[in-house]
Amino acid sequence: MYVDWSHARKVTLPSLKPTTQTISLRLPQYLLDSSKTAANARDVSYQSLIKVWLQEKLHSH
């Protein structure tokens, strides 16, 4: 058996998301406010920006 790649089609699956888990995280008010301000400047949600920052920090170690 072989695969004929000349007939292959690229597909995207936009509905697939990584499995996530909801957590509760207590932050000082100034840190939350600063995160929201930074996120607003980038036109993203603060939760998404915090996830990006965490991922970047983890990858740098």
Helices and strands as residue ranges (DSSP letters): G 5-7, H 29-42, H 46-59
